[in-house]
Amino acid sequence: MKSTKTNPPVWRREDGRSSKRAYNRSLVCAALFHEGPRSRVGLKQSTGLPLSRLSDICGSLITEGVVRESMISPAAGTGRGRPRSLLELDLRRLGVACVRYDQESVTTALVDLAGTVHWKRRWNAPGTEDATTRLRMIAKHLKQTLTVAHEVGVKLVGVGAADPGTVDVSTGRSIRAVNMPGWTNVPVVEHLSQSTELAAVIERADGWQALGEVAYGAGRGSQHVLFVTLLEGIGGGIVEGGNLLAGRDGSAGEIGHTRVSMDGPLCGCGGRGCLEAHLAPSRLAALWRGVAPTDLDNIVPRGEEAGDDFAQMLVAARANDSRAREVLANAAKALAVALGNATSLLNPERIILGGRFVAAGDSLLGLLREELPKYALPELVANVDIRLAELGEDSAFLGIAARVRSNLFAYPSMGGTVEHRPSAKSTAKKGKSP
């Protein structure tokens, strides 16, 4: 199969069976990804492939833009020999098309596998509770994004969806999004894969953010990370050894719906006392403004828009407004209860706080550090490094890039490489069954 502007070189035949040549190509790329730049002689030592075969494979990978010749290693011995060029993966030329959606908006981006966001655009979401209509709109915007890839010099190797709810990664479905009415059991991966003719992956947006921060942001160098983010709701992700902990069906990390009180405020999930209900920015701002506790359940979450009230409350807290500081102190206590339980359960080395926690900054972080030791074993919490996220809204897109990169360049024996999956429509045109 020939590559196109939007489709990368395909490393597996359409019938799904791996050819010997495809296996060797994957082996070479995996060696370069995991071991770094290598000469052809170095690749021979890493892969066991003869130089004659490596020369052919590397030549085709260079032609296709997957591998490039980079640094020059000095000649060995007396220095009179011919310098050897080193080969490395050209991660800046390979990329993914990403889409993140919620009730209010759809945002797409083009990201290369080295971690650079080349292009991004936001659209207003359709005002509908019909999942099929919404999914078609998401796919439409993602397809528009594919047309830009050639202009920014990125060859696409996959697409990724950042979902606002719980997902089943094994089936590629969004199970439910609390703040998106009608968005239930939606076949996101199947639809996006058929629409774009590229392999698609899905994960909770919070999970993608966690992976992005560990790969490219505040979690670099850490092996055991808990990520928690605050928008209008609270989400999280757990990263162990560079891999996102999925749980049974991909929903591990839903810290927002852990209970921190028995009779607390009403949550969008229908329960009471969830961390998400205690820390909803619209609720915190209402408390600061003096709304009666009996009226708090009537406050409607406002999606991901920051809102002037919450921002003003943070400004007031920094100016030592007593009411604002009291609201933040209670919020820090609720957060400490949840993080203390999570610390006892997961034993993380680093906790990263994203979203509006970053805007709260030291006003909340200092209070949290005081409260957290009260809710976890001293020896577990003593060395936990708590940091603010660094990547902002790009973290989800970078998480998609990190996942696709690790899948694409996995060793062949581990499987999991991103494949080109023709849509049923394009396959039918070729006279083959879908």
VOLO-719226 format. One record per residue: residue in three letters; x, y, z of N, C-alpha, C in turn. Coordinates in steps of 0.05 Angstrom, whole numbers, plus 5000, padded with zeros to 4 digits. Layout:
# VOLO-719226
AlaXYZXYZXYZ;...
# end
This chain:
# VOLO-719226
Met501749765000500050005000501850255000;Lys501150444983502750684981501950885003;Ser503951035013503351235032502251485018;Thr500751645033499651895022500352125040;Lys499352355034499952585051498952555079;Thr496752405082495552375109496152105121;Asn496951905105497451635115500351575116;Pro501351465138504151395141504851145126;Pro507451065125508050805114506650595131;Val505650395118504150185132505949955138;Trp506049865162507949665170506749385172;Arg504149365166502749105166501049085141;Arg500748845130499148815107496148845115;Glu494448895095491648955101490248715113;Asp491248465109489848235120490648205150;Gly492348385160493048385188495448215195;Arg496448055176498747895182501348055178;Ser503248015196505748165194507648015176;Ser508648145155510648025138513448035151;Lys515247885142517947875153519248155150;Arg518848275127520048545123518848745142;Ala516148735145514848925163515848885191;Tyr516248635199517348575226520048695229;Asn521748665210524548775211524449085212;Arg522749205197522449495197521649595225;Ser519749455237518849525264521049485284;Leu522649275280524849215298526949435298;Val527549535274529549745271528550005284;Cys525950075279524850315291524650295321;Ala523950065331523750025360526550065373;Ala528549955360531249975371532150265372;Leu531550415351532250705350530650865371;Phe528150785376526550935396527450875424;His528050625430528750555458531650585464;Glu533450575444536250585449537550845440;Gly536051005424537151255415538651225388;Pro539751435377541051435351543251215350;Arg543351085327545250865323546350875295;Ser548750785292549850735265548650475255;Arg549150425230548150165219549549935233;Val552049975239553549765254552249725282;Gly551549945294550249925320547549795319;Leu546049845297543549715293543849415289;Lys546049345275546549055271546948915298;Gln548249055317548648935343546048925359;Ser544349125355541849145370539748955360;Thr539648915333537448755321538348485312;Gly540848445308541848185297541448165267;Leu540448375254540048365225542648415210;Pro543148285188545648325172545648605160;Leu548048705156548348985145547049015118;Ser547048805102545848825075542848875078;Arg541548745096538648775100538149045114;Leu539849125133539449385146539749615127;Ser541549585108541949795088539449845072;Asp538149635064535649645049533449765066;Ile533049665090530949755108531250055115;Cys533750125123534250395131533850595108;Gly534650505084534350675061531450735055;Ser529750535057526850585053525650755075;Leu526550715100525450875122526351165119;Ile528751215109529651485104528051615082;Thr527551465060526051575038523151645046;Glu522051485064519251525073519051745095;Gly521351845105521252055125520851955153;Val521151695158520851585185523551605200;Val525751575186528451585197530051785182;Arg531951915197533752105183536552055193;Glu538452125176541252115184541852375198;Ser543052345222543452585238546352635245;Met547152595270549852655279551952475265;Ile554352565266556552405255558252305279;Ser558552045281560251945302563151935293;Pro565052005310567852015302568851735295;Ala570751725277571951475270573351355293;Ala573351085295574550945317577650935313;Gly579050865335581850815333583451065328;Thr585051065306586851295300585351535290;Gly582751505283581251725272581551755242;Arg582951565230583351585201581051455185;Gly579451295199577251155185575051345177;Arg573251245162570951405152568951445175;Pro568151695180566251745201563551605195;Arg562151515215559651375212557351565218;Ser555451575199553051735205551151575223;Leu549851715240547951595258545151625248;Leu543451435253540651435245538951485270;Glu536851645266534951695288532151725276;Leu530151665292527451705284526852005280;Asp525452075258524852345252522152415265;Leu522152445291519652475306518252745299;Arg519752935289518453195283516953185257;Arg517352985241515852955216513452775218;Leu513352625240511052445245509252555266;Gly506652535262504852665281502152535282;Val500452655300497752555304495852795302;Ala493452735293491252925294489552865319;Cys489053065334487753025360485053185361;Val483153085376480753225381479853195410;Arg479153425421478053425449475353575448;Tyr473453455461470753565459469353555486;Asp467453735490465653735513463053855504;Gln461353925524458754035517458854295502;Glu460954445506461054715495462754745470;Ser464754575466466654625444467954365434;Val469054395411470754185399473354315391;Thr475554205401478254315394479954095381;Thr481154165358482853975345485654085344;Ala487553905340490453995340492053795324;Leu494353895314496353725301498853735318;Val499753505326502053485344504053295333;Asp506653365333508653175324509452995347;Leu510852775341511452575362513852665379;Ala515052895372517153005390515953185411;Gly513253245409511953395429511453685423;Thr511253755397510654035389507854055378;Val506254235388503554285377503854485354;His503354395330503754555306501354725298;Trp498954625305496554765296494254685315;Lys492554885320490254825338487955015331;Arg485554905333483155075328480854975345;Arg479255165354476955115371474355185356;Trp472355005357469755065346467655045368;Asn465455185365463255155384461854895378;Ala461054755399459754495396456854535388;Pro455654345374452854375366451054355390;Gly448954515391447154515413445054285410;Thr445954045416444253815413444853605434;Glu442853445441443253225459443352955443;Asp443352985417443552745400446452665395;Ala447252435405450052355404450952315375;Thr449252215358450052165330450752435316;Thr449052635320449552895308452153015318;Arg452552995344455053105356457452955346;Leu457352695344459652535334460352605305;Arg458352645289458852715261460252985260;Met459453175277460753435277463653415287;Ile464153245306466853205316468553095293;Ala467552885279468952765257469452965234;Lys467553145229467753345208470153535214;His470253625239472453805246475153665246;Leu475153415254477653265253478653225225;Lys476853165206477553135178478653395167;Gln477453625175478453885166481353925175;Thr481953815199484653845210486653685194;Leu485853445184487653285169488753425144;Thr487053605133487953745108490253935113;Val490654015139492754205145495454065150;Ala495353805155497853655162500053695142;His499453685116501453715096502653995096;Glu501054195102501954465103504054515125;Val503654385148505454425170507754225170;Gly507854045150510053865147509953615165;Val507553525173507253295190505853075175;Lys507052835176505752595165504252455187;Leu501652415183500052315205500252015208;Val500451925232500551635238498251545255;Gly496351715260494051635276492451875285;Val490151825297488452035308487751945337;Gly487152145354486552085381484252265391;Ala482552155408480252295419480552325449;Ala480152565459480252625488477352655497;Asp476252465511473452455518472952565546;Pro470752715551470352835577469152645598;Gly468452395590467152215609468751965615;Thr467351755621468551495624468651345597;Val470651195593470951055567471650765571;Asp471050605551471950325550474050315528;Val476550305535478650325514478750065498;Ser477749845508477849595493475849595470;Thr473649735473471749755451471750025437;Gly473250215448473450475435470950645439;Arg469450585460466950735464467050925488;Ser465651145485465251325508462751215523;Ile463051145548460851025563458851235572;Arg459851445585458051665595459751905602;Ala458652135595459752395603457652535620;Val458152585645456252695663455152955653;Asn456953125642456153395634455453425604;Met455053195591454253195562451753025559;Pro449353145562446952995560446752845533;Gly445952585535445652425511448152285502;Trp450452355514452952235505453451975521;Thr452251755512452351495526452951275506;Asn454951115513455650875497456050945467;Val457751135462458251245435460651115423;Pro460451005398462750865386464751065373;Val466151205389467851425379470051325361;Val471551115371473851015355473050915328;Glu470950755328469950645302469250865283;His467851065292466951275274469251445264;Leu471051525282473351685274475251535256;Ser475651275261477451115245476351095216;Gln473751055214472551035187472551305173;Ser472151515188472051785176474751875166;Thr476851805180479551905173481251705159;Glu480451445160482051225149484851215163;Leu484851285188487251255205486451115230;Ala488450975242487950845267487251055289;Ala485250995305484351185325484751065353;Val485251245372485351165400483651355416;Ile482651265439480951435456481851395485;Glu481551595500482151585529480651815542;Arg480151805568479152035582481052265579;Ala479952505576481652735572483652765596;Asp482652705620484352725643486652525642;Gly486152285631488252095628490352185608;Trp489452295586491352405566493052625578;Gln491752805595493253015607495452905625;Ala494752705641496752585659499052475643;Leu498552335621500652225605502352435592;Gly500952655583502452875570504353015590;Glu503453055614505153185634507553015641;Val507152755643509352575650511352555627;Ala510352555602512152525579513552785572;Tyr512253015575513353265565513253495585;Gly512053455609511653685626512653645655;Ala510953705674511653715703512353445714;Gly511753225700512252965710514752825698;Arg516252975682518552855669520552735689;Gly521452495684523252365701522052215724;Ser519352225727517952085749516751825739;Gln516751625756515751365750512951315761;His512251455783509751405797508351675801;Val506351735785505152005784502151985787;Leu501052155804498152205806497652485795;Phe495952495775495152755763492252815770;Val491753065779489053145786488553415773;Thr486353445760485753705746483053805754;Leu482854065756480354205762479454385739;Leu477054315729475754505710473154575723;Glu470854515712468354535727468054285744;Gly469154065734469253815749472153755755;Ile472553515767475253435774475753155762;Gly478053135749478852875738481652815746;Gly482652575738485352505745486352275728;Gly488852215731490151995717492451895733;Ile493151645730495251515745497251405725;Val499751485727501851395708503951235724;Glu504350985715506350815727508350735706;Gly510850805710512950725691512450815663;Gly511251055660510751165633508151065621;Asn506750885634504250785624501850875640;Leu499750945627497251035640495850795652;Leu495350805678493850585691490950595682;Ala489950385670487350385658485150285676;Gly485750085692483649955707482149755690;Arg479749675699478349465684477649545656;Asp476649795652475749875626476750145617;Gly478850245630479950505622479250735638;Ser477850695660476850925676478250975702;Ala480550845706482050885731482951175733;Gly482751285757483551565761481251755765;Glu478751665766476451845770476351935799;Ile478352085807478552175835476352385841;Gly475252515821473152715826470652595838;His470252335834467852215845468352035869;Thr470652075881471151955907469852135928;Arg468752015949467152165969469052275991;Val468752525997470252646018468452746041;Ser465852706038463952756060461452586055;Met460052536076457652366074455152516066;Asp454952766073452552916067453253186053;Gly455153186036456153426023454353516001;Pro455253695984453653805963453053605941;Leu450853655927449953475905451853495882;Cys452553255871454453245849452853185823;Gly454053255801452753195775452352905770;Cys453852735783453452445780451052335794;Gly449752505811447452425826447952365855;Gly450552335862451252285890451752535905;Arg452452505930453152735947455852695960;Gly457252915964459752915978462152845961;Cys461852835934464152785917466053015918;Leu468652955914470653165913469853375892;Glu468853285869468153465847466053665855;Ala464153575872462053755881463153965900;His464953875918466054065937467754275924;Leu469154215902471054395891470154525864;Ala467654485856466754605831467154915833;Pro468655035814469255325816466755495819;Ser464555425805462155585807460955565836;Arg461355335849460355315877462155475896;Leu464755455892466655605909466155905906;Ala465755995882465256275878462656365891;Ala460656185889458056255902458256265932;Leu459856095944460356105973461656365980;Trp463556445964464956705969463056935967;Arg461156925948459257135944457057135966;Gly456956925982455056916004452456775998;Val452356605977449956445971449456255994;Ala446956236002446256066024446755766017;Pro447755606037448255326031445855176020;Thr443455256028441055116018440555165988;Asp441855375977441555435949443755335931;Leu445755215943448155125928447454905908;Asp445554735915444854515897443554615871;Asn442654865871441354975847443255105828;Ile445855115836447855235818448455045795;Val448255145771448754985747451755015739;Pro453254785737456054805728456154945700;Arg458255095696458555255672460755145653;Gly461054885653463054775635465854855641;Glu467454895620470354945624470955245623;Glu468955415621469555705621470255785649;Ala472455935653473356005680471356165696;Gly470056355684468156515698469456735715;Asp468456975714469657205728469557165758;Asp467357055768467157025797469356865810;Phe470056635798472156465809474856615807;Ala475356735784477856885781478057115801;Gln475857255806475857475825476257365853;Met475157135859475557025886478456965891;Leu479856865870482756805874484257065878;Val483557275864484857535868484357635896;Ala481857605906481157685933482757525954;Ala483157265949484557105968487457195970;Arg488657275947491457365948491657635962;Ala489357775963489358035976488458006005;Asn488457766015487757706043484857746050;Asp483057726030480257736036479557496054;Ser478457546077477957326096476057116087;Arg473957206073471957016063473156836041;Ala474556966023475856816001477856606012;Arg479356686032481356506043479956276059;Glu477756336071476256116085475155916065;Val474156016042473055836022475355656011;Leu477655776005479955625995480955426016;Ala480955506041481855326062480155076064;Asn477555116062475754886062476054716037;Ala476554846015477154695990479654535992;Ala481754656004484254506008483954266026;Lys482254296046481754066065480353836050;Ala478353906034476953696018478953555999;Leu480553725986482553605968484553435982;Ala485353526006487353366022486153096030;Val483653086037482352836044482552636020;Ala481852735996481952565972484852475966;Leu486652675966489452605959490852435981;Gly489952476006491052306027490252016023;Asn487751966016486851696011488351585986;Ala488651745966490051655942492951595947;Thr494151755964497051715971497351455986;Ser495551396005495751146019495250906001;Leu493650935981492950715963495050675941;Leu496150895930497850885906500750935911;Asn501451065933504251115940505651265917;Pro504651495908505951635886508451785895;Glu510251835877512551995883512052285877;Arg510052335859509452615851506452635846;Ile505352865856502652935850502653195834;Ile501353185811501253425793498353525793;Leu498053785798495453915798495254095773;Gly493154045757492754185732490154345731;Gly489554455708487154605704487154865721;Arg484954915735484655155751486255145777;Phe487254915784489154905807491555085801;Val492355085775494655255767494055545772;Ala491655625766490855905770490855975800;Ala489955785816489955825845492755845856;Gly494555695845497455705852497955675881;Asp499755835892500655815920498455865939;Ser496356005931494156065949492855805959;Leu492755605942491655345949493855145956;Leu496155165942498254965945499354965973;Gly499755205985500855226012498955096032;Leu496355156029494255046047494254736044;Leu494454636019494354356015496654206028;Arg499054326026501354196038501154186068;Glu499754376080499254376109497254156117;Glu495254116100493053936107493653646100;Leu495153596079495453326069496553126090;Pro498553206106499653016125497652916146;Lys495353046148493352966167491752726157;Tyr491952656131490152466119491652236105;Ala494152196111495651966100497851886119;Leu498851646116501051556133503451736130;Pro504751816152506952006151509151916132;Glu509851666133512051566117511351566087;Leu508851556080508051556052507851846041;Val506952026058506552306048509052476050;Ala511052386066513352556072514852646048;Asn515252466029516952526006515352565980;Val512752605982511152655958511752935948;Asp512352955923512953215910510453315897;Ile509353535906506853645895507553885877;Arg506753865852507454075833505054165817;Leu505154395805503154495787503854405759;Ala501854355743502154265715503454485699;Glu504754405677506254605660505154645632;Leu503554455623502854455594500154575587;Gly498554645607495954765602494154585586;Glu492554695568490554545553491854365532;Asp494454415526495754245506496453965518;Ser496253935544497153685556495753435545;Ala493153465540491553235530492553155502;Phe493153355485494153295458496853165459;Leu498553265477501253145480501152865492;Gly499152815508498752545518498052355496;Ile496352445477495752275454498252215438;Ala499952425434502452385419504252185433;Ala504352205460506052015475505151735472;Arg502451685473501451415471501851305443;Val501251465423501651365395504551305390;Arg506351475400509251435396510151175409;Ser509251125433510150875446508950625433;Asn506450655423505250425409506550375382;Leu507050585368508150565341510950445341;Phe512550515362515250425363515750215384;Ala513650065391513949835408515449615393;Tyr516849455408518149225395516049045383;Pro516548925360514548755346513448535364;Ser515048425382514148215399512048315419;Met511948575424510048695442507448765428;Gly507448765402505048845387504349135392;Gly501849205387500949475394501749695376;Thr502949635352503749855334501149975322;Val501250225317498950365304498850275276;Glu496550175268496150075240494250265225;His494650255199492750395181490350205178;Arg487950295184485550135181483750265161;Pro483550155137481850275117478950275126;Ser477450475119474650475125473150275109;Ala470750205118469150005103468550105075;Lys468150365072467550475046469950455027;Ser472350515036474650505018475350215012;Thr474950035032475549755027473649635007;Ala471049715008469149614990469849694961;Lys470949934958471750014931473849844919;Lys475449714936477549534926476549254922;Gly473949204928472948934924473548754947;Lys474148864971474748694993472648725015;Ser472348525031470448535052471548715074;Pro469748865089470649035110471648885134;
# end
